[in-house]
């Protein structure tokens, strides 16, 4: 049986419905990273986009040059990784050392 990590909804208007299929792509019993699990289970795979241009701010906020700050809408943990959902279907995977990747998963 698949054990999906629990998601925390951070925005007052967020509902579980807004997460779509995202929770089903991660399995706590699968020892692979979130990146590897998303890559296998998401139809388009895990395709980091513009990750080198995003800057991580405090509280998992992201800044892309010329755009407003992206505020976390929902988040979960998969072992030592933090997975965050933002507006425009951006998803970030943060590692314990502070490195991260961002992909669009729409």
N, C-alpha and C positions, 0 to 999 in steps of 0.2 A: 504494500500500500504506500502511495506517495505521501510524503510529509512536507507540506508547503510551509515556508516560514510565514509568520504573522506580519502583516503590514500595519503600520501606524499611519492613520490619515491626519495630516497636519493642517490642512486648510479647512475652514468651517463649512465650505460648500462641497468638499470631497465626499464621495460615497464609494463603497466597494465596487459599484458598477463602473466608476471612472477608471478603475484599474484594468478593466477588460480581462484579457487572457494572461496578463503579466504574471500574476501569482502562480499560475500553473506551469510556468517555464522553469521554476526553481524547485528543487527537491533536496531537503536537508539530508536525506540518506545517501544522496549521490555525492561522493567525495570530491568531485571536480569543482572548479571555481565557477562563480556566477557567469563569467565570460564564456567559459566552455559550455555551460548548460544553455545559456541564451543562444549561443552559436548553433547548437544542435536542435533546439526545440522551437526557435522562432523562425518563421518561414524564410525571412531574408537573412538569417544568421545575425551574428553580432558584428556590426560594421561601424567601428569608431569614426566619428566625423568631427573634424575641426578641433579635436581634443587638445592639440598644442596651442590653440588660440584661446581656449577657455581658461579663465583664472578662477581657482577655488578661493572663496571668501569664507568667513566664519559661518558656522551653523549650516554647512553644506550648500550655501548659496553659490551660484556660478555667475561669472561676468564674461560676456563676449564683447569685444571692442565694438562700440557704436550701438549696442543693444541695451535694453533695461536689464537689471539684475534678475536672474532666474531664482525664484524662491521655491524651496522644496514643497511639494504637494503631498507626498506620501513617501514613506521609507520602510525598509526592512533590513535585517541582517542575515547573512549567510555565513556562519562561523565568524571569521574575522573581517569579512567584507561588509561594507555598507552600500546598499543599493537605493538610489533616490530617483523618484519620478518628478519631473518638472512640466510646466506648460509646454505646449507644442510637441508633446510626446517624447521629449528628451529624457533619457535614462542615463544615470552616471553610476559607475561602480568605483567606490573609493577603497583603496588598500590601507592597511594599518600605517604604512610609512608616509601617507598623504598623497601618493600618486593616484591618478584616476583616469578613467576613459569615459567618454560621452558618446552615446549613439542615439539615433532617432529610431524609435520603435512604434510606428503607427500602423 
